[in-house]
Amino acid sequence: MSTEAPKIEFPCAYPIKVMGEAHSELEQQVIDVLAHNNVEFDRRLMSTRNSRRGRWRSITVMIQATGEPQLKAIFEGLKSCSRVRMVL
């Protein structure tokens, strides 16, 4: 058995993009999941963009990732949110 080096070296700056309904709850749901996972990030650097017709919204936030378990927990938490449709 060979041991593969991790694809990402932690800790590192890691962008998370969330897409969902253009609803006022979406941004708060993202913030709540990050807070639940003790993720520190600068809200001023959180960017949002609505779709052309205004039905969908994308949110991008840069976090300081500490490891794969943290990222997995964040992604699972975000995917369970009612307003979230996709997490990248």
Residue, then its C-alpha position, 0 to 999 in steps of 0.5 A: m500500500s502506498t500512502e498518497a500525499p493529500k491533494i490539499e495542504f491544510p490549513c489553507a484558504y478555501p473558497i466555498k460557493v453556495m447556490g440557492e433560492a434568492h431568498s433572504e434566508l439563504e445568506q443567514q443559513v450559510i452563516d449559521v452553518l459556518a458558525h456551527n462549525n466554528v469557521e472564522f471568515d470575514r463577512r466583508l469578503m462574502s460575495t453574493r450574486n443574483s441570477r439574471r431573472g433574480r430567482w437564484r443567488s450564489i454566495t462565495v465565501m473564503i474560509q481558512a480550512t483546517g482539514e478534510p473533516q471540517l470541509k466535509a462537515i461544512f458541505e453536509g451542513l450546507k447541503s441540508c439547508s432548505r434554501v441551498r440547491m448546490v455547494l461547490 
